[in-house]
Amino acid sequence: MQINPTSDAPSKGCIIVTGASRGIGARIALGLARAGFDVGCLSRSGDLPHIEQVSPEIKKRWHPAKCDVSQSAQLEQAFHHIAQQSGKPLVGLVNNAGIHSQGRIEAITQEEFRRVMDVNTYSVLAASQAIYPHLLNNQGGLIVNIGSFFDKLGIKQHLLYCSAKAAVGAMTRCMAVEWASKGIRALNVAPGYIMTDLNRDAMQTGPLADYLAKRIPGGKPGQAEDVGNLVTSLFVLDSPFMTGETIYIDGAHGMLG
């Protein structure tokens, strides 16, 4: 699915996307802009999404802001800045920012535990708290959290990442229940192996590529566009009764025994 409004179509409001400069976040920002939304693009660098051959009309809908998503004060300032910059109400949030961590359980340090949980889990809470008053003013809205199909798996040397993403699913369910009366919905999109500009080489050749060819029923990983299109469709669909769910997009990989 690719939604392409006319270039002069009025904006439907502004959606914040964290971790929007590269990879899945950049493709989410592109999909939302094509669907007619302004997009607040948060990242540590403050750069626009790194996507080639984007039209000037799309770039006009992107509003970058530099932000450490593990810092609640920075999030609040960035949201305020983007709302002023776009001139549109903040109508949604995509909690996409995250980091990967791999290592033996017995070697995990307190510092690494806190680092992963701050970026992958606390940021979801802090950003959702920051968007909350904006969504109240709009009498509702949608929060999409980006989890992982690792949330239901036991993977060697991935305790931190699996735990953090499992927490994102639990947080989504709690948000959905507690904020339903406010018209605020929450959904968790859980990708499997997705190819981006950061991992392309590893997923195309070598041991990981060989593993994925055997384990993913279709024989290859997904693309960042797949996730971007799914997230965009959730905002375009605007189904009031759909909330609290985890939507897996893993090519059926997670269904294998």
C-alpha positions, -999 to 999 in steps of 0.1 A, spaced: 0 0 0 12 35 -9 -10 64 -3 -3 95 -23 -25 125 -17 -23 155 -40 6 178 -32 -17 206 -21 -39 184 1 -44 199 36 -26 183 64 -45 159 86 -25 170 116 10 162 129 23 128 141 55 125 161 79 97 150 108 89 173 140 75 157 129 90 124 162 97 107 170 62 94 157 27 88 122 18 98 115 53 114 124 71 81 100 49 61 73 55 87 78 92 83 77 89 45 45 69 46 27 92 69 37 123 49 25 106 17 -8 100 35 -13 137 42 1 141 77 27 165 89 54 145 107 76 155 136 109 136 130 128 131 163 163 117 164 196 122 182 210 140 152 180 162 144 184 152 107 156 148 82 148 112 73 176 98 51 156 88 20 167 96 -15 145 112 -42 119 127 -19 97 154 -34 97 189 -20 61 185 -10 69 156 12 99 174 28 76 203 37 56 179 58 87 168 78 97 188 109 129 176 124 139 180 161 170 168 180 161 148 211 173 121 234 142 101 238 152 88 272 150 123 286 114 134 294 122 171 295 138 170 260 107 151 247 83 178 260 104 206 245 107 188 212 69 181 210 62 218 217 87 229 191 73 206 165 37 217 172 48 253 167 69 246 136 41 226 119 12 248 130 -9 216 131 -23 198 162 -4 167 174 -28 138 166 -5 108 171 27 93 181 49 65 168 74 52 194 100 38 171 134 47 186 154 18 200 188 2 203 200 -34 201 219 -52 227 235 -87 226 255 -105 252 256 -134 276 233 -131 306 260 -136 332 279 -106 316 251 -81 316 260 -50 336 237 -27 355 248 2 332 239 -18 300 206 -29 315 196 7 323 208 20 289 187 -5 269 156 -1 291 159 37 290 159 39 252 137 9 244 112 10 272 112 42 293 112 63 262 78 47 252 64 58 286 80 93 285 69 101 249 34 88 255 32 110 286 44 140 265 18 134 238 -10 128 263 -22 164 268 -21 171 231 -43 141 224 -67 151 252 -71 185 235 -79 167 203 -104 144 221 -84 114 212 -57 100 190 -35 70 183 -2 58 198 17 31 178 46 15 196 72 -4 177 80 -37 195 95 -69 181 85 -105 175 113 -112 200 88 -103 227 75 -139 226 107 -158 219 136 -170 240 168 -160 222 203 -168 234 223 -136 243 192 -114 238 178 -112 273 178 -74 274 163 -68 240 136 -95 244 127 -82 278 125 -46 267 103 -54 237 80 -76 258 76 -46 282 65 -25 252 37 -49 245 25 -48 281 27 -11 282 6 -9 250 -21 -30 266 -22 -9 298 -23 24 278 -52 10 257 -72 1 288 -65 32 309 -68 58 282 -98 43 262 -123 66 279 -102 96 266 -105 84 230 -68 75 230 -59 42 214 -26 23 216 -13 -5 192 20 -24 192 35 -33 159 61 -61 163 84 -66 133 106 -97 127 138 -94 107 136 -63 86 163 -51 62 174 -15 65 204 5 53 221 -4 86 219 -42 83 216 -47 46 250 -64 41 245 -89 70 211 -98 57 221 -103 21 252 -125 25 268 -146 52 255 -167 82 225 -144 90 214 -144 54 216 -182 53 197 -186 85 169 -163 74 166 -181 41 158 -213 60 138 -199 89 115 -173 72 88 -192 53 91 -168 23 129 -172 23 138 -135 29 135 -107 54 110 -79 53 117 -44 41 115 -12 61 87 -1 37 66 -30 49 66 -16 85 62 19 72 31 10 52 15 -10 80 19 19 105 6 44 80 -24 22 73 -33 22 111 -35 60 111 -54 61 79 -79 34 89 -87 52 121 -107 22 135 -120 33 170 -126 -2 183 -91 -14 175 -68 -9 204 -44 -28 227 -34 -53 202 1 -65 191 3 -68 153 32 -91 142 48 -84 109 75 -111 106 67 -131 75 53 -159 97 88 -165 111 75 -164 147 50 -191 140 76 -218 133 84 -243 161 
